[in-house]
Amino acid sequence: MNGSRASAAGKRKAPASPAHAPPAKRALNGRLSADDNTPDVQVYDDDDDDDSELSDDLLAPIYIDTPGSLGEWQDTIQKVVRNVVAIRFCQTCSFDTDPALTSEATGFVVDSERGYILTNRHVVGAGPFWGHCVFDNHEEVDCYPVYRDPVHDFGILRYDPKAIKYMHVDGLDLSPDQAKVGVEIRVVGNDAGEKLSILSGVISRLDRNAPEYGEGYSDFNTCYYQANAAASGGSSGSPVVSKDGSAVALQAGGRSDGASTDYFLPLDRPLRALQCIQQGRPVTRGDIQCQFLLKPFDECRRLGLSPQWEAAMREAFPDETNMLVAEIILPCGPSHEKIEEGDVVVKVNGELITQFIRLDDILDSNVGKPIRLQLQRGGQDVEVDIEVGDLHSITPDRFVTVAGASFHDLSYQQARLYAVPVKGVYVCESAGSFRFDNTDNGWIIQTVDHNKVPDLDTFIEVMKGIPDRARIVVTYKHLRDLHTLNTTVIYVDRHWSSKMKMAIRNDETGLWDFTDLGDPLPPVAPVRRSASFIELDHMPHPGIADLIRSFVHVNCTMPVKLDGFPKNRRWGMGLVIDADKGIVLISRAIVPYDLCDITITIADSIIVEARVVFLHPLQNYAIIKYDPALVDAPVKSARLSSEHLTQGAKTYFLGYNRIGRVVHGATTVTEITAVAIPANSGAPRYRAVNVDAITIDSNLGSTCNSGVLVAPDGTVQALWLSYLGERSACSQRDEEYYLGLGTPTLLPVISSIQKGETPQLRMLSVEFRSVQMSQARVMGVSDEWIKKVTQANRSHHQLFMVSKRTFERGEHPVSLLEGDIILTLNGKICTTISNFDVMYSNEVLDAAIVRECEELQLQLPTVAAKDMETDHAVSFCGAVLHRPHQAVRQQISKLHSEVYVSSRIRGSPAYQYGVAPTNFITHVNGQPTPDLESFIEATRRIPDNTYFRLKAVTFDSVPWVITMKKNDHYFPTMEWIKDSNEACGWRRVTYEGTHVFQGEAVDGIPPVVEDTELE
């Protein structure tokens, strides 16, 4: 975004830490500074370290900083500990201010007969979660939210009290009146997510404004208590108890700057909500869309509070030092044009008011009715009548998923944070077709296909009328930059994510209830379109300038992450090698596998769809095909050279930079050497091996991810491709390399495809690296062979050594070993990597090698490359599994199972219980699962919402056992099966209970896997 809109008209500072940490470490970890209104606060919430189980000492009482009067508190602590629970949960989807995540926190029983637990609202979240609670004696029981306050930081969970069989639970009384300055308290909770701790403190303040947590959820329009208990992450929702064992406040947040200061929520509103729920009455909540702050008398005087009113207030409330002052008035709300920022509240309905607690009482009792406020505005009395709105009505309780993204009406929380009207369609999961510039939440949709969408219902009706595979214009803004209207064209995916679904929060069951909103309209048949290419100015050679007609723009989107690939969307420039047949060459860093949507833009004007024809297993290129009958443009087939480039050769670079602009210039080949891209040990993904890479002396090579090296007559000598590399440990970014690939090695494959044949390549299952003659001599290569090498290749005195063997399935004789040096293949000395291309067309190779200083003659069998791509994947409990792909087998020496975890979805059981990418699943409930078929058979027998055992082996061959709970409601088992008869090339099968649905969409949240998830 070009600009930055500060929240609440610039009155809030950015938090010291992000409101939500990256996956596997969620903690609303901003911190609190000395100023009440700075957002440096930590919400004590979630340790979320992805442990597969709660540790044994999680609930073992640890006494910290307890004074000498411990004996006076002993009975109290024993009573309290029985009622404190550790909560472990999944937010299964992004909603309102909450991202999808797994986490843990604390709560405490407040009604043991009905099974009600009080905790924080930032724990409960804006929508249902899926989770359980663990009591002091390690009894576990499912729990679910039945109420979350729209504003204040508390929520109520419910569990089945009959499920607790081995311990007496009587619940804690809520006693908000006992909160006094100087009262000694204890905070009993799940401190740091590791143990039940008892922290001591003394309430030092009762009138602190609610802390700001930065972007995301924040409490407001209430006071907080302050104490010095020094709690930490995981203690959110802990009871703050007095000496008689009553809860006097609810733990919420605290400082992170070294001070041991904590902030507690008063229990007045939680007590009222609990009583309403116990009596079966709705919890009415009123609001006038105005945020107030407590400000001391001296500041109120500066705002214009008259001496007469100050005297009246001090007389009526001798212990008070603050008054309520209007801070943010939302446009178009009940208070708009009636209250102004800086107004000091004097009376409400004729009653003098200085506290939030009394204001809440009045608002909650007058929903739908007018109230009268008397204000002091610059020393003048102002009276206004305002109708109290229903706070629940401006708090979303539903969302819709379509085209891979999720939407709901803008919430009061977000509107208040940015001081905007409570209206608009908010993108709560920016993914799929609606994955904009970044995945940051905060987008507000303005128009879709030239139709205004002011609310969710209008948005749904507009989306129903848009056919699959359509391209439409969408305009949108970001809450942080409402001055800028963004416009983009999106490709509507209603085939991978076919169902548009409505999710409605059900507070009786604690679930999202999903309903279909109709099937998608079929795609409109494409028509033939015409276009002209641009002309390159100042190009000295017409043949090179004409090559612009051979370039096309390729977009690839992947609905499911396979093969450890870290992205969902890539683009690059492809080279047309056969215009009559519509055949295009593109990097495999752009098209990594064929479960994808590919679109090609020709002459910056015509958009056509394409499909994958061929994926080279080693050389980093893919071949895709479009329908040339749809294109009326002078597309030209690029001529590929059959001559190898040499070091020092003069050539021309023609390519596209990172913003898609054409650049060109004369250059020189600086080096041709075997590519040596490091493997990604954290998440093995495709990388080029056993191929020569070309580098040039122009900086164009480092700024362009697509292009060609071309002779003056326009003959393409090499492709310029992007190569995906390892993930940087420092920046946590995926490295990318830009290198050249000589065209002669491509010609046999291209010839087969042009004939309509599928290339039947064969390979040696090893990775080579070059060794110099000094190293080769030490390893046993004779002087005679060294002389032959120097004569065979005067520019490169090198041989190649086997650096890694690829693990092959089935029975394959061991032929080459790590450390072997290859002398010849089929009688030809191998001094360049291109000499190994002979392996692609021979089942057996005659080889001379040196092994442990001994020269050997071997018959090297090659393996077929046709079975190397992923053609079957399974999504189970949020984990995406498939056979170990080629990159895994290149890095590992033993396959423990054919069930490999490639990725996982945030907020899923797989994430919560620690099923990690690169794990191999070997058993389910003790039953061996050597392949995907046996895995599906075993998991289908597991009842929903029950525990089962997975035996897994890490990539480093460490076995371990995972116990996890199945969740079919949000994460049903689904298969992706390659099928050439399907329009998309893949067939989807969804399992829900005992039923199988062919080609149905997921009955729940679209499986969006995060870029950062591939660890």
Sequence and secondary structure as in RCSB ss.txt:
>XXXX:A:sequence
MNGSRASAAGKRKAPASPAHAPPAKRALNGRLSADDNTPDVQVYDDDDDDDSELSDDLLAPIYIDTPGSLGEWQD
TIQKVVRNVVAIRFCQTCSFDTDPALTSEATGFVVDSERGYILTNRHVVGAGPFWGHCVFDNHEEVDCYPVYRDP
VHDFGILRYDPKAIKYMHVDGLDLSPDQAKVGVEIRVVGNDAGEKLSILSGVISRLDRNAPEYGEGYSDFNTCYY
QANAAASGGSSGSPVVSKDGSAVALQAGGRSDGASTDYFLPLDRPLRALQCIQQGRPVTRGDIQCQFLLKPFDEC
RRLGLSPQWEAAMREAFPDETNMLVAEIILPCGPSHEKIEEGDVVVKVNGELITQFIRLDDILDSNVGKPIRLQL
QRGGQDVEVDIEVGDLHSITPDRFVTVAGASFHDLSYQQARLYAVPVKGVYVCESAGSFRFDNTDNGWIIQTVDH
NKVPDLDTFIEVMKGIPDRARIVVTYKHLRDLHTLNTTVIYVDRHWSSKMKMAIRNDETGLWDFTDLGDPLPPVA
PVRRSASFIELDHMPHPGIADLIRSFVHVNCTMPVKLDGFPKNRRWGMGLVIDADKGIVLISRAIVPYDLCDITI
TIADSIIVEARVVFLHPLQNYAIIKYDPALVDAPVKSARLSSEHLTQGAKTYFLGYNRIGRVVHGATTVTEITAV
AIPANSGAPRYRAVNVDAITIDSNLGSTCNSGVLVAPDGTVQALWLSYLGERSACSQRDEEYYLGLGTPTLLPVI
SSIQKGETPQLRMLSVEFRSVQMSQARVMGVSDEWIKKVTQANRSHHQLFMVSKRTFERGEHPVSLLEGDIILTL
NGKICTTISNFDVMYSNEVLDAAIVRECEELQLQLPTVAAKDMETDHAVSFCGAVLHRPHQAVRQQISKLHSEVY
VSSRIRGSPAYQYGVAPTNFITHVNGQPTPDLESFIEATRRIPDNTYFRLKAVTFDSVPWVITMKKNDHYFPTME
WIKDSNEACGWRRVTYEGTHVFQGEAVDGIPPVVEDTELE
>XXXX:A:secstr
      HHHHTS   SS SS STT    B    SSTTS   EE        SS  TTTTSEEEES  TTHHHHHH
HHHHHHHHEEEEEEEE S BTTB SEEEEEEEEEEETTTTEEEE HHHH SS  EEEEE TT  EEEEEEEEE S
SSS EEEEE GGG  SS      B GGG  TT EEEEEEEETTTEEEEEEEE  EEEEE    SSS    SSEEE
EE     TT TT EEE TTS EEEEEEEE  SS   EEEEESHHHHHHHHHHHTT     EE SEEEEEEEHHHH
HHTT  HHHHHHHHHH TT  EEEEEEEE TTSTTTTTS TT EEEEETTEE   HHHHHHHHHT TTSEEEEEE
EETTEEEEEEEE EEGGGGS  EEEEETTEEEEE  HHHHHHHT  S SEEEEE  GGG  SS  S EEEEEETT
EE  SHHHHHHHHHTSBTT EEEEEEEETTEEEEEEEEEEE   STT   EEEEEETTTTEEEEEE    B    
   EE      TT S HHHHHGGGGEEEEEEE SS  TT   SEEEEEEEEEETTTTEEEEETTT  SSSSEEEE
EETTTEEEEEEEEEE SSSSEEEEEE GGGEES      B  S   TT EEEEEEEETTS EEEEEEEEEEEEE 
     SSS      S EEEEESSTHHHHEEEEEEE TTS EEEEEEEEEEEE TTT  EEEEEEEEESGGGHHHH
HHHHTT     EE SEEEEEEEHHHHHHTT  HHHHHHHHHH SS  EEEEEEEE   SS       TT EEEEE
TTEE  SGGGGGGGGG SEEEEEEEETTEEEEEEEE EESTT S  EEEEETTEEEES  HHHHHH S    S E
EEEE TTSHHHHHT  TT EEEEETTEE  SHHHHHHHHHTS TT EEEEEEE TTS EEEEEEE  TTTS EEE
EEE TTSTTSEEEEEEETTEEEET   SSS     GGG  
